[in-house]
Amino acid sequence: MAIRPAQLIKFYTYAVSGHSHRVELALSMLGLPFERIEVDLPGREHKSPAYLARNPFGQVPTIEDGDVTLGDSNAILVYLAKRYDSTGRWLPDDPVGAARVQRWLSVAAGELYNGPTTARGYALFRNKPVPTEVVDAANRIFTLLDQHLGKQPFLIGDAPTLADIAIYSYTALAPEGRLSLEPYAQLRAWLARFEALPGFVPMRRSPLPQLKEASA
Ligand SMILES: N[C@@H](CCC(=O)N[C@@H](CS)C(=O)NCC(=O)O)C(=O)O
């Protein structure tokens, strides 16, 4: 019998946060009941004493599941899979499978963050040109992913795992960072395979602001 939460999982999120989208994907793909609580980031609610008590880093996402309060998207993915996926499909228990998933969680917080996530921050929230080194970092990780996904359908093999959930959101959002996925056919095919999975939920797309001309 599937293990279910005793109550709705409280999911503190912000609509345009890719880190939060990771968690929404996991909640939805694992079929878990949850309640969405929008945190007013522009109003700095994430730095209020009440929110900091939940997540001292003052960031979304955060979840509350009974007496468990947890921040950090990748930590939340691990928690949800360990707690509720008794099949071990999303986070294998064997040492090699678990390590392979962890490797991509590290990439999500490292190379992916330094490339596409950062590019989106410049383009969407700071309305600034994306620095060349950030574009280069994004293209390096896209090239690597494209080659890797030419060999197998999902990141650690034939079936999706937390690795795919962690890498999906900011890869799919690349155009919002003024980055093109056009050169990466295998990567685009993987995005389509991932989007066809049961429980997939799209992320709201944000229109890019007009780039401000450099003023004298
Ligand atoms: N390591 C964190 C990063 C989360 C993160 O950067 N969240 C952003 C929104 S996407 C945020 O809350 N930014 C506000 C801030 O850092 O003050 C995770 O994986 O959840």
PDBQT file of the ligand as one rigid body, heavy atoms in Angstrom, charges set to zero:
ROOT
HETATM    1  N1  LIG A 301      19.335  26.297  -2.403  1.00  0.00    +0.000 N 
HETATM    2  C1  LIG A 301      18.005  26.793  -2.439  1.00  0.00    +0.000 C 
HETATM    3  C2  LIG A 301      17.932  28.017  -3.305  1.00  0.00    +0.000 C 
HETATM    4  C3  LIG A 301      16.524  28.610  -3.309  1.00  0.00    +0.000 C 
HETATM    5  C4  LIG A 301      16.457  29.978  -3.924  1.00  0.00    +0.000 C 
HETATM    6  O1  LIG A 301      17.461  30.551  -4.391  1.00  0.00    +0.000 OA
HETATM    7  N2  LIG A 301      15.259  30.530  -3.907  1.00  0.00    +0.000 N 
HETATM    8  C5  LIG A 301      15.050  31.869  -4.428  1.00  0.00    +0.000 C 
HETATM    9  C6  LIG A 301      13.833  31.884  -5.364  1.00  0.00    +0.000 C 
HETATM   10  S1  LIG A 301      14.120  30.874  -6.784  1.00  0.00    +0.000 SA
HETATM   11  C7  LIG A 301      14.762  32.789  -3.262  1.00  0.00    +0.000 C 
HETATM   12  O2  LIG A 301      14.006  32.458  -2.380  1.00  0.00    +0.000 OA
HETATM   13  N3  LIG A 301      15.402  33.969  -3.294  1.00  0.00    +0.000 N 
HETATM   14  C8  LIG A 301      15.233  34.956  -2.302  1.00  0.00    +0.000 C 
HETATM   15  C9  LIG A 301      16.469  35.188  -1.494  1.00  0.00    +0.000 C 
HETATM   16  O3  LIG A 301      17.426  34.393  -1.601  1.00  0.00    +0.000 OA
HETATM   17  O4  LIG A 301      16.481  36.166  -0.764  1.00  0.00    +0.000 OA
HETATM   18  C10 LIG A 301      17.054  25.716  -2.967  1.00  0.00    +0.000 C 
HETATM   19  O5  LIG A 301      17.506  24.840  -3.719  1.00  0.00    +0.000 OA
HETATM   20  O6  LIG A 301      15.874  25.728  -2.590  1.00  0.00    +0.000 OA
ENDROOT
TORSDOF 0
